[in-house]
Amino acid sequence: MIHHSKNKGKTVALKTEFRQTRGEIVIVQDADLEYNSQEIFKVIYPILEEKADVVYCSRFLVRKAARVLYFSHYLANKFLTFLSNCMTNLNMTDKGISIYQH
């Protein structure tokens, strides 16, 4: 287990973990179990089949969502996705799975 002496936020925690991981495939699963762990194989399948290097997913495709998506959250996500695409020159989406092939 890796522990920061004080809370530095999720981004710093993820960066720390990514530097320490030794696995070939890394899945991020928050403690609130927002994503169904039984869906993991569907996410990593394109990687296992060597059809992709990375797979990004979206909670907006989940049909069995247990929580309400507030309009303000929806707008914030749209803005952040747009900003990310502008900064990276990628075409990621918040509508589904994006597979980046090698």
N, CA and C atoms as an extended XYZ file, in Angstrom:
306
Properties=species:S:1:pos:R:3:atomname:S:1:resname:S:1:resid:I:1 pbc="F F F"
N         0.839       -1.177        0.000 N   MET     1
C         0.000        0.000        0.000 CA  MET     1
C         0.884        1.239        0.000 C   MET     1
N         0.482        2.210       -0.774 N   ILE     2
C         1.207        3.471       -0.847 CA  ILE     2
C         0.355        4.528       -0.157 C   ILE     2
N         0.979        5.354        0.636 N   HIS     3
C         0.244        6.337        1.428 CA  HIS     3
C         0.935        7.687        1.356 C   HIS     3
N         0.183        8.744        1.063 N   HIS     4
C         0.709       10.104        1.137 CA  HIS     4
C         0.492       10.621        2.550 C   HIS     4
N         1.410       11.423        3.049 N   SER     5
C         1.293       11.944        4.411 CA  SER     5
C         0.096       12.878        4.570 C   SER     5
N        -0.333       13.508        3.468 N   LYS     6
C        -1.558       14.310        3.512 CA  LYS     6
C        -2.297       14.130        2.198 C   LYS     6
N        -3.574       14.415        2.198 N   ASN     7
C        -4.410       14.244        1.014 CA  ASN     7
C        -3.977       15.231       -0.066 C   ASN     7
N        -3.545       14.694       -1.202 N   LYS     8
C        -3.093       15.525       -2.318 CA  LYS     8
C        -4.038       15.429       -3.508 C   LYS     8
N        -5.153       14.737       -3.333 N   GLY     9
C        -6.151       14.620       -4.394 CA  GLY     9
C        -5.999       13.364       -5.227 C   GLY     9
N        -7.030       13.096       -5.995 N   LYS    10
C        -7.087       11.870       -6.786 CA  LYS    10
C        -6.022       11.827       -7.879 C   LYS    10
N        -5.787       12.952       -8.558 N   THR    11
C        -4.812       12.960       -9.653 CA  THR    11
C        -3.426       12.584       -9.164 C   THR    11
N        -2.990       13.165       -8.058 N   VAL    12
C        -1.668       12.841       -7.509 CA  VAL    12
C        -1.638       11.386       -7.056 C   VAL    12
N        -2.722       10.916       -6.449 N   ALA    13
C        -2.787        9.513       -6.011 CA  ALA    13
C        -2.652        8.572       -7.206 C   ALA    13
N        -3.361        8.870       -8.295 N   LEU    14
C        -3.274        8.021       -9.483 CA  LEU    14
C        -1.877        8.043      -10.097 C   LEU    14
N        -1.272        9.224      -10.176 N   LYS    15
C         0.086        9.319      -10.727 CA  LYS    15
C         1.065        8.500       -9.892 C   LYS    15
N         0.936        8.573       -8.574 N   THR    16
C         1.805        7.799       -7.685 CA  THR    16
C         1.613        6.302       -7.932 C   THR    16
N         0.374        5.876       -8.011 N   GLU    17
C         0.080        4.459       -8.232 CA  GLU    17
C         0.581        3.997       -9.602 C   GLU    17
N         0.373        4.790      -10.631 N   PHE    18
C         0.816        4.399      -11.969 CA  PHE    18
C         2.329        4.219      -12.025 C   PHE    18
N         3.060        5.054      -11.293 N   ARG    19
C         4.532        4.916      -11.267 CA  ARG    19
C         4.954        3.616      -10.571 C   ARG    19
N         4.156        3.137       -9.642 N   GLN    20
C         4.521        1.962       -8.852 CA  GLN    20
C         3.999        0.646       -9.429 C   GLN    20
N         3.040        0.700      -10.313 N   THR    21
C         2.430       -0.532      -10.801 CA  THR    21
C         3.405       -1.340      -11.650 C   THR    21
N         3.259       -2.626      -11.608 N   ARG    22
C         4.093       -3.530      -12.390 CA  ARG    22
C         3.252       -4.378      -13.334 C   ARG    22
N         1.951       -4.129      -13.347 N   GLY    23
C         1.054       -4.901      -14.197 CA  GLY    23
C         1.111       -4.449      -15.640 C   GLY    23
N         0.654       -5.306      -16.537 N   GLU    24
C         0.615       -4.960      -17.955 CA  GLU    24
C        -0.647       -4.177      -18.298 C   GLU    24
N        -1.694       -4.393      -17.529 N   ILE    25
C        -2.961       -3.683      -17.722 CA  ILE    25
C        -3.359       -3.087      -16.377 C   ILE    25
N        -3.728       -1.826      -16.393 N   VAL    26
C        -4.122       -1.136      -15.163 CA  VAL    26
C        -5.559       -0.665      -15.307 C   VAL    26
N        -6.381       -0.976      -14.317 N   ILE    27
C        -7.777       -0.538      -14.280 CA  ILE    27
C        -7.934        0.382      -13.072 C   ILE    27
N        -8.593        1.512      -13.260 N   VAL    28
C        -8.871        2.414      -12.147 CA  VAL    28
C       -10.298        2.152      -11.687 C   VAL    28
N       -10.450        1.769      -10.429 N   GLN    29
C       -11.770        1.511       -9.836 CA  GLN    29
C       -11.846        2.295       -8.538 C   GLN    29
N       -12.717        3.285       -8.480 N   ASP    30
C       -12.862        4.088       -7.271 CA  ASP    30
C       -13.471        3.265       -6.132 C   ASP    30
N       -13.244        3.724       -4.928 N   ALA    31
C       -13.715        3.012       -3.743 CA  ALA    31
C       -15.242        2.948       -3.661 C   ALA    31
N       -15.939        3.872       -4.318 N   ASP    32
C       -17.408        3.841       -4.281 CA  ASP    32
C       -17.998        2.822       -5.255 C   ASP    32
N       -17.126        2.090       -5.947 N   LEU    33
C       -17.534        1.032       -6.883 CA  LEU    33
C       -18.560        1.523       -7.898 C   LEU    33
N       -18.323        2.716       -8.430 N   GLU    34
C       -19.233        3.305       -9.407 CA  GLU    34
C       -19.357        2.414      -10.634 C   GLU    34
N       -18.288        1.745      -10.986 N   TYR    35
C       -18.288        0.864      -12.149 CA  TYR    35
C       -18.434       -0.581      -11.701 C   TYR    35
N       -19.159       -1.369      -12.459 N   ASN    36
C       -19.390       -2.770      -12.148 CA  ASN    36
C       -18.121       -3.567      -12.474 C   ASN    36
N       -17.526       -4.183      -11.470 N   SER    37
C       -16.277       -4.919      -11.676 CA  SER    37
C       -16.467       -6.125      -12.605 C   SER    37
N       -17.683       -6.581      -12.775 N   GLN    38
C       -17.942       -7.693      -13.688 CA  GLN    38
C       -17.818       -7.272      -15.155 C   GLN    38
N       -17.710       -5.975      -15.402 N   GLU    39
C       -17.567       -5.456      -16.758 CA  GLU    39
C       -16.104       -5.308      -17.180 C   GLU    39
N       -15.162       -5.589      -16.287 N   ILE    40
C       -13.752       -5.358      -16.556 CA  ILE    40
C       -13.275       -6.120      -17.791 C   ILE    40
N       -13.682       -7.356      -17.949 N   PHE    41
C       -13.216       -8.130      -19.101 CA  PHE    41
C       -13.603       -7.462      -20.413 C   PHE    41
N       -14.825       -6.895      -20.480 N   LYS    42
C       -15.256       -6.207      -21.697 CA  LYS    42
C       -14.351       -5.013      -22.001 C   LYS    42
N       -13.866       -4.369      -20.950 N   VAL    43
C       -13.011       -3.193      -21.130 CA  VAL    43
C       -11.621       -3.590      -21.615 C   VAL    43
N       -11.054       -4.631      -21.038 N   ILE    44
C        -9.680       -5.001      -21.387 CA  ILE    44
C        -9.589       -5.928      -22.599 C   ILE    44
N       -10.708       -6.434      -23.078 N   TYR    45
C       -10.692       -7.366      -24.206 CA  TYR    45
C        -9.933       -6.830      -25.420 C   TYR    45
N       -10.155       -5.578      -25.865 N   PRO    46
C        -9.388       -5.080      -27.024 CA  PRO    46
C        -7.877       -5.066      -26.774 C   PRO    46
N        -7.468       -4.888      -25.534 N   ILE    47
C        -6.038       -4.910      -25.201 CA  ILE    47
C        -5.517       -6.337      -25.260 C   ILE    47
N        -6.261       -7.266      -24.677 N   LEU    48
C        -5.853       -8.674      -24.684 CA  LEU    48
C        -5.767       -9.223      -26.105 C   LEU    48
N        -6.634       -8.738      -26.979 N   GLU    49
C        -6.644       -9.172      -28.383 CA  GLU    49
C        -5.636       -8.404      -29.231 C   GLU    49
N        -4.837       -7.545      -28.590 N   GLU    50
C        -3.824       -6.714      -29.254 CA  GLU    50
C        -4.418       -5.841      -30.351 C   GLU    50
N        -5.642       -5.361      -30.117 N   LYS    51
C        -6.292       -4.444      -31.046 CA  LYS    51
C        -6.232       -3.011      -30.535 C   LYS    51
N        -5.749       -2.833      -29.295 N   ALA    52
C        -5.679       -1.491      -28.715 CA  ALA    52
C        -4.587       -1.439      -27.665 C   ALA    52
N        -4.034       -0.259      -27.472 N   ASP    53
C        -3.061       -0.027      -26.403 CA  ASP    53
C        -3.748        0.493      -25.149 C   ASP    53
N        -4.848        1.201      -25.330 N   VAL    54
C        -5.559        1.798      -24.205 CA  VAL    54
C        -7.042        1.871      -24.546 C   VAL    54
N        -7.885        1.751      -23.522 N   VAL    55
C        -9.329        1.852      -23.690 CA  VAL    55
C        -9.846        2.829      -22.644 C   VAL    55
N       -10.588        3.836      -23.077 N   TYR    56
C       -11.231        4.792      -22.169 CA  TYR    56
C       -12.721        4.499      -22.187 C   TYR    56
N       -13.337        4.525      -21.039 N   CYS    57
C       -14.767        4.223      -20.942 CA  CYS    57
C       -15.528        5.414      -20.391 C   CYS    57
N       -16.848        5.325      -20.499 N   SER    58
C       -17.711        6.392      -20.013 CA  SER    58
C       -18.850        5.822      -19.197 C   SER    58
N       -19.101        6.424      -18.048 N   ARG    59
C       -20.226        6.000      -17.222 CA  ARG    59
C       -21.559        6.395      -17.844 C   ARG    59
N       -21.544        7.260      -18.871 N   PHE    60
C       -22.780        7.712      -19.477 CA  PHE    60
C       -23.434        6.651      -20.344 C   PHE    60
N       -22.709        5.587      -20.670 N   LEU    61
C       -23.301        4.491      -21.431 CA  LEU    61
C       -23.956        3.451      -20.545 C   LEU    61
N       -23.698        3.497      -19.269 N   VAL    62
C       -24.226        2.489      -18.347 CA  VAL    62
C       -25.736        2.621      -18.285 C   VAL    62
N       -26.415        1.583      -18.654 N   ARG    63
C       -27.882        1.611      -18.671 CA  ARG    63
C       -28.472        1.325      -17.296 C   ARG    63
N       -27.701        0.687      -16.424 N   LYS    64
C       -28.195        0.312      -15.103 CA  LYS    64
C       -27.717        1.289      -14.044 C   LYS    64
N       -27.477        2.519      -14.433 N   ALA    65
C       -26.910        3.498      -13.498 CA  ALA    65
C       -27.776        3.628      -12.257 C   ALA    65
N       -27.110        3.619      -11.117 N   ALA    66
C       -27.818        3.683       -9.846 CA  ALA    66
C       -27.921        5.112       -9.327 C   ALA    66
N       -27.207        6.025       -9.954 N   ARG    67
C       -27.257        7.387       -9.452 CA  ARG    67
C       -27.765        8.350      -10.514 C   ARG    67
N       -28.219        9.476      -10.049 N   VAL    68
C       -28.772       10.490      -10.925 CA  VAL    68
C       -27.635       11.345      -11.467 C   VAL    68
N       -27.672       11.612      -12.757 N   LEU    69
C       -26.692       12.494      -13.366 CA  LEU    69
C       -27.304       13.884      -13.427 C   LEU    69
N       -26.791       14.778      -12.621 N   TYR    70
C       -27.307       16.134      -12.586 CA  TYR    70
C       -26.874       16.902      -13.826 C   TYR    70
N       -27.715       17.827      -14.257 N   PHE    71
C       -27.439       18.609      -15.459 CA  PHE    71
C       -26.112       19.351      -15.342 C   PHE    71
N       -25.828       19.905      -14.172 N   SER    72
C       -24.564       20.632      -13.986 CA  SER    72
C       -23.369       19.699      -14.160 C   SER    72
N       -23.484       18.450      -13.711 N   HIS    73
C       -22.409       17.472      -13.899 CA  HIS    73
C       -22.246       17.142      -15.378 C   HIS    73
N       -23.367       17.020      -16.059 N   TYR    74
C       -23.348       16.746      -17.494 CA  TYR    74
C       -22.616       17.849      -18.246 C   TYR    74
N       -22.964       19.116      -17.943 N   LEU    75
C       -22.299       20.244      -18.597 CA  LEU    75
C       -20.817       20.301      -18.261 C   LEU    75
N       -20.481       20.066      -16.998 N   ALA    76
C       -19.070       20.088      -16.593 CA  ALA    76
C       -18.295       19.015      -17.345 C   ALA    76
N       -18.879       17.829      -17.497 N   ASN    77
C       -18.206       16.756      -18.223 CA  ASN    77
C       -18.002       17.119      -19.683 C   ASN    77
N       -19.018       17.700      -20.298 N   LYS    78
C       -18.893       18.128      -21.698 CA  LYS    78
C       -17.756       19.138      -21.852 C   LYS    78
N       -17.693       20.097      -20.932 N   PHE    79
C       -16.654       21.121      -20.984 CA  PHE    79
C       -15.269       20.508      -20.803 C   PHE    79
N       -15.122       19.621      -19.810 N   LEU    80
C       -13.823       19.009      -19.554 CA  LEU    80
C       -13.380       18.118      -20.704 C   LEU    80
N       -14.315       17.411      -21.319 N   THR    81
C       -13.974       16.589      -22.475 CA  THR    81
C       -13.512       17.477      -23.630 C   THR    81
N       -14.234       18.569      -23.869 N   PHE    82
C       -13.854       19.520      -24.914 CA  PHE    82
C       -12.464       20.096      -24.646 C   PHE    82
N       -12.220       20.522      -23.411 N   LEU    83
C       -10.932       21.100      -23.041 CA  LEU    83
C        -9.806       20.079      -23.212 C   LEU    83
N       -10.053       18.850      -22.783 N   SER    84
C        -9.059       17.792      -22.928 CA  SER    84
C        -8.733       17.543      -24.402 C   SER    84
N        -9.747       17.509      -25.246 N   ASN    85
C        -9.519       17.301      -26.673 CA  ASN    85
C        -8.733       18.448      -27.289 C   ASN    85
N        -9.016       19.674      -26.852 N   CYS    86
C        -8.261       20.837      -27.350 CA  CYS    86
C        -6.792       20.758      -26.948 C   CYS    86
N        -6.537       20.334      -25.716 N   MET    87
C        -5.171       20.298      -25.194 CA  MET    87
C        -4.357       19.133      -25.754 C   MET    87
N        -5.014       18.017      -26.077 N   THR    88
C        -4.291       16.814      -26.501 CA  THR    88
C        -4.384       16.550      -28.002 C   THR    88
N        -5.284       17.265      -28.682 N   ASN    89
C        -5.538       17.053      -30.096 CA  ASN    89
C        -6.038       15.630      -30.365 C   ASN    89
N        -6.707       15.048      -29.364 N   LEU    90
C        -7.355       13.749      -29.523 CA  LEU    90
C        -8.845       13.986      -29.714 C   LEU    90
N        -9.567       12.948      -30.000 N   ASN    91
C       -11.008       13.063      -30.160 CA  ASN    91
C       -11.688       12.093      -29.206 C   ASN    91
N       -11.456       12.306      -27.906 N   MET    92
C       -12.091       11.443      -26.924 CA  MET    92
C       -13.544       11.863      -26.769 C   MET    92
N       -14.336       10.966      -26.244 N   THR    93
C       -15.763       11.214      -26.127 CA  THR    93
C       -16.248       10.868      -24.731 C   THR    93
N       -17.365       11.438      -24.352 N   ASP    94
C       -18.002       11.044      -23.101 CA  ASP    94
C       -19.212       10.166      -23.397 C   ASP    94
N       -19.321        9.701      -24.627 N   LYS    95
C       -20.467        8.911      -25.033 CA  LYS    95
C       -20.208        7.415      -25.044 C   LYS    95
N       -18.961        6.980      -24.975 N   GLY    96
C       -18.751        5.550      -25.077 CA  GLY    96
C       -17.301        5.169      -24.896 C   GLY    96
N       -16.987        4.024      -25.375 N   ILE    97
C       -15.639        3.496      -25.250 CA  ILE    97
C       -14.812        4.004      -26.431 C   ILE    97
N       -13.680        4.566      -26.134 N   SER    98
C       -12.740        4.999      -27.166 CA  SER    98
C       -11.562        4.045      -27.152 C   SER    98
N       -11.239        3.486      -28.276 N   ILE    99
C       -10.141        2.539      -28.360 CA  ILE    99
C        -9.045        3.160      -29.228 C   ILE    99
N        -7.852        3.284      -28.666 N   TYR   100
C        -6.734        3.844      -29.402 CA  TYR   100
C        -5.817        2.719      -29.820 C   TYR   100
N        -5.766        2.476      -31.116 N   GLN   101
C        -4.994        1.364      -31.646 CA  GLN   101
C        -3.538        1.754      -31.812 C   GLN   101
N        -2.682        0.729      -31.795 N   HIS   102
C        -1.259        0.977      -32.013 CA  HIS   102
C        -0.897        0.825      -33.455 C   HIS   102
